[in-house]
C-alpha cells in the first residue's frame, strides 16, 4: 500500500505526517532534527511506508508572495527530486498551518516543552490533511 508523506520544514525541526493507504486521513508521525542526518531518516521513512508522493510545506507570505525562505524550500525540493527520482514532490501552501497547530496545542493545555516538540508534527498533519482534502475534492471533477 502506498502512502503520502508531508514535511513541515523548519530551521530546527522537520514535522512529519503520513496518510492512510487510501489517502483520506493524515496522521502525525513525529519530527526529525533539521540539523542532523535527517535525509537518512527520511530515506528510511520513505522505504518503510512505501511513499510515492511527498508534500512539502511552502512558506508563502500572507500577501501571497514568496520570500527567501520559500526559495530555500524550493531549492531543497529540487535536491530531493534528484535524490529520490521515483518520488513525486509537491510544494503546498503552508500558510497558517503552524498557527493552527499552536492554537490546537494551546487549547489542549499541554506543557511548554511537549508543545515545542509537537507543533511541527501537527503543522505537517494540518498541511497533509489540507492537501488530501483538496485532492479528494477535485479528483472527480472533470477538467475543461
PyMOL commands that set and color helices and strands:
alter all, ss='L'
color gray80, all
select helices_A, chain A and resi 38-48+68-83+97-108+112-138
alter helices_A, ss='H'
color red, helices_A
select strands_A, chain A and resi 3-9+13-19+26-33+51-58+88-93
alter strands_A, ss='S'
color yellow, strands_A
deselect
rebuild
show_as cartoon
